[in-house]
Amino acid sequence: MPTICLNIVKFMKRRPRIGLTMRLDIETRRFYLGRDYCEALEAFGAIPFHICLIPDRNYIAEALQNLDGILLPGSNTDVEPFSYGEEPHPKLGRVIPEKDETDLLILAETENLKIPVLAICFGMQILNVFRGGTLYQDIESQIPNCIKHEQGIPQVRNSHSIKIKENSFLSRLITNGNNNENIRVNSSHHQAIKKVGNNLKATAWAKDGVVECIEDTQKDRFNFGVQWHPELSWKTDELSKNIFETYVEQCTNYAKEKK
């Protein structure tokens, strides 16, 4: 575990508790989630908790009462286009209502409780839609001269570069002499942000203009979304490591302020 995280845990009565929404396999009726998210959170000093895809407001409110953070993970499904006022595109992928509805209810509760949110890939897209934003339903057919955003295996490979906005929160996570010209990320998505949602701002883009990061503009909120998968690359990629380290620090501070 990184030294800074060990020091945080040392002075806490308990480690920060972070909830993650799961996925649903329609064929087997099983909830599931890849191990990488939880392993990354635990490595930086947090205790991960799975949240079932049960779109019930009371269940969600109870589930979040004792949590210090929410991580909205990626998904192999697409966001329901009706939720942002569009008809389904011919290349829209599978939509699972329980996934969308649960994530949206959780985001509503995080607004009430001001819980820190880290949103990854699908998670960033649903965060944007929750805030009134829209999506490109299929990058390849809707964005001219786009680069390849579905890199395939190995998913951990950093396959394309991004341009990061100066003086953004993301820019402050760049270390070891890196700059905006040599930051590369992995990529496993076919949808992307079109219109940025309310009280959010885009702070990183691929060379084709696809939004790669969004940040909350409100000083009392931590909503941070990335289109790539730092849970796959935190062991080898400095920026991805810093994302998890900083997010767990945010959750630690939130836990202290709750007392």
C-alpha positions in Angstrom: 0.0 0.0 0.0 1.4 3.5 -0.8 3.0 5.3 2.2 0.6 8.2 2.1 -2.3 5.8 2.4 -0.7 4.0 5.3 -0.4 7.3 7.1 -4.1 8.1 6.4 -5.2 4.8 7.8 -3.0 5.0 10.8 -4.7 8.1 12.1 -8.3 7.0 11.3 -10.6 5.0 13.5 -11.8 3.2 10.4 -11.0 3.2 6.7 -13.3 5.1 4.3 -16.2 3.0 3.0 -16.9 3.2 -0.7 -19.9 1.8 -2.4 -19.8 0.4 -6.0 -22.8 -0.3 -8.1 -22.8 -3.7 -9.7 -23.8 -5.0 -13.1 -26.5 -7.5 -14.1 -26.2 -10.5 -16.4 -29.7 -10.8 -17.9 -29.3 -14.4 -19.0 -28.2 -15.8 -15.6 -30.0 -13.1 -13.4 -26.7 -12.6 -11.5 -25.3 -9.3 -10.1 -21.5 -9.1 -10.7 -18.6 -6.7 -10.9 -15.0 -7.1 -12.1 -12.5 -7.4 -9.3 -10.2 -4.5 -10.4 -12.3 -1.7 -9.0 -12.4 -3.2 -5.5 -8.8 -4.2 -5.5 -7.7 -0.6 -6.5 -9.8 0.9 -3.7 -8.5 -1.5 -1.1 -4.9 -0.9 -2.2 -5.3 2.8 -1.4 -6.8 2.3 2.0 -10.6 2.1 1.4 -13.1 -0.6 2.1 -15.3 -1.4 -0.9 -18.9 -2.4 -0.6 -21.1 -3.7 -3.5 -24.5 -2.1 -4.1 -27.0 -4.3 -5.7 -29.0 -3.0 -8.8 -32.2 -2.6 -6.9 -33.8 0.6 -8.1 -35.7 1.4 -4.9 -35.3 4.8 -3.4 -35.6 3.6 0.2 -33.0 0.8 -0.4 -30.6 3.3 -1.9 -31.0 5.8 0.9 -30.3 3.1 3.5 -27.4 1.7 1.6 -25.6 5.1 1.4 -26.2 6.1 5.0 -22.9 4.7 6.2 -20.8 5.2 3.1 -18.1 7.8 2.5 -17.9 7.6 -1.2 -19.4 6.2 -4.4 -17.6 4.7 -7.4 -19.8 4.3 -10.5 -17.9 1.7 -12.6 -17.9 1.0 -16.3 -20.5 -1.3 -17.9 -20.8 -3.3 -21.0 -24.2 -1.7 -21.5 -25.4 1.7 -22.9 -27.3 4.5 -21.2 -31.0 4.6 -22.1 -31.3 7.4 -24.8 -34.8 8.4 -23.7 -33.2 9.6 -20.4 -31.6 12.4 -22.4 -34.4 13.0 -24.9 -33.3 10.9 -27.9 -34.6 8.0 -29.9 -32.3 4.9 -30.1 -29.6 5.0 -32.7 -29.2 1.8 -34.9 -25.9 1.1 -33.2 -27.1 1.5 -29.6 -25.9 -1.4 -27.5 -27.8 -3.4 -24.8 -29.6 -1.3 -22.2 -30.4 -2.7 -18.8 -32.9 -0.5 -17.0 -32.0 -1.7 -13.5 -28.4 -0.4 -14.1 -29.4 3.0 -15.3 -32.2 3.5 -12.7 -30.0 2.4 -9.7 -27.1 4.6 -10.8 -29.4 7.6 -11.2 -31.0 7.1 -7.8 -27.6 6.8 -6.2 -26.5 10.1 -7.9 -29.6 11.8 -6.6 -28.7 10.6 -3.1 -25.1 11.7 -3.4 -26.3 15.2 -4.2 -28.3 15.2 -0.9 -25.5 13.8 1.2 -22.6 15.5 -0.8 -20.8 12.2 -1.0 -17.6 12.2 -3.2 -18.2 10.4 -6.5 -15.6 8.8 -8.9 -17.3 7.9 -12.2 -15.5 5.6 -14.7 -16.5 5.1 -18.4 -20.2 4.3 -18.3 -20.2 5.9 -14.8 -19.0 9.2 -16.3 -21.7 9.0 -19.0 -24.5 8.3 -16.5 -23.2 11.2 -14.3 -23.3 13.5 -17.3 -26.9 12.4 -18.2 -28.0 12.8 -14.5 -26.8 16.4 -14.7 -28.9 17.1 -17.9 -26.2 16.3 -20.4 -26.4 14.2 -23.6 -24.3 11.4 -25.3 -23.2 10.4 -28.7 -24.8 7.0 -28.9 -22.1 5.6 -31.2 -18.8 7.4 -31.7 -17.8 5.8 -35.0 -21.0 6.7 -36.9 -21.6 10.1 -35.2 -18.2 11.7 -34.9 -16.3 12.4 -38.1 -12.7 11.4 -38.4 -12.8 9.7 -35.0 -9.9 7.7 -33.6 -10.3 4.1 -32.3 -11.9 4.1 -28.9 -12.6 0.4 -28.6 -9.0 -0.9 -28.3 -9.8 -4.5 -27.4 -7.3 -6.8 -25.7 -5.1 -6.0 -23.8 -7.4 -3.5 -22.2 -4.7 -2.2 -19.9 -2.6 -0.8 -22.8 -2.6 3.0 -23.0 -3.8 3.3 -26.6 -4.3 7.0 -27.3 -3.3 10.4 -26.1 -5.4 13.0 -24.3 -5.1 16.8 -24.0 -5.7 18.1 -20.4 -7.0 21.5 -19.6 -4.6 23.7 -17.7 -5.3 24.4 -14.1 -8.0 21.7 -13.9 -8.2 19.2 -11.1 -7.0 16.5 -13.4 -3.9 18.6 -14.4 -2.9 18.7 -10.8 -2.6 14.9 -10.7 0.1 14.9 -13.4 3.5 14.1 -11.8 7.0 12.9 -12.7 7.6 15.5 -15.4 4.7 14.5 -17.6 2.8 17.1 -19.5 -0.2 17.4 -21.7 1.7 16.2 -24.7 2.6 12.7 -23.5 -0.4 11.5 -21.4 -1.9 8.4 -22.9 -4.9 6.4 -21.6 -6.6 3.0 -22.3 -9.9 3.1 -24.1 -12.9 0.7 -24.1 -16.1 2.6 -25.1 -18.3 3.3 -28.1 -20.4 6.1 -26.5 -19.2 9.5 -25.4 -20.3 12.8 -24.0 -22.0 15.2 -26.4 -23.4 18.1 -24.3 -21.8 18.5 -20.9 -24.3 18.4 -18.0 -25.1 21.2 -15.6 -22.4 22.2 -13.1 -19.9 20.0 -14.9 -17.0 21.0 -17.1 -14.9 19.0 -19.6 -11.2 19.0 -18.7 -9.6 16.4 -21.0 -10.2 15.4 -24.7 -8.9 12.9 -27.2 -7.4 14.2 -30.4 -10.8 13.7 -32.1 -12.6 15.9 -29.5 -14.1 13.1 -27.5 -14.4 14.2 -23.9 -12.2 12.1 -21.6 -12.7 13.8 -18.2 -15.4 15.9 -16.5 -15.2 17.7 -13.2 -17.8 19.3 -10.9 -17.7 23.1 -10.9 -19.3 23.4 -7.5 -16.8 24.1 -4.7 -18.6 21.9 -2.1 -19.0 18.9 -4.4 -16.5 16.2 -5.7 -17.8 14.6 -8.8 -15.0 13.4 -11.0 -15.4 11.3 -14.1 -12.9 9.7 -16.5 -13.7 7.9 -19.8 -10.8 5.5 -19.5 -10.2 2.7 -16.9 -7.7 3.7 -14.2 -8.7 0.6 -12.2 -6.9 -1.4 -14.9 -3.7 0.7 -15.0 -3.1 2.1 -11.6 -0.2 -0.3 -10.9 1.7 0.9 -14.0 0.3 4.4 -14.8 1.1 7.3 -12.6 -2.0 9.4 -13.5 -4.3 6.5 -12.8 -2.6 5.8 -9.5 -3.0 9.5 -8.5 -6.7 9.4 -9.4 -7.4 6.6 -6.9 -5.0 8.0 -4.3 -6.7 11.4 -4.4 -10.2 10.0 -4.5 -9.6 7.9 -1.4 -8.3 11.0 0.3 -11.5 12.9 -0.6 -13.5 10.1 1.0 -11.3 10.1 4.0 -11.9 13.8 4.5 -15.7 13.3 4.0 -15.7 10.6 6.7 -13.9 12.9 9.2 -16.4 15.8 8.5 -19.4 13.5 9.1 -18.4 13.0 12.7 
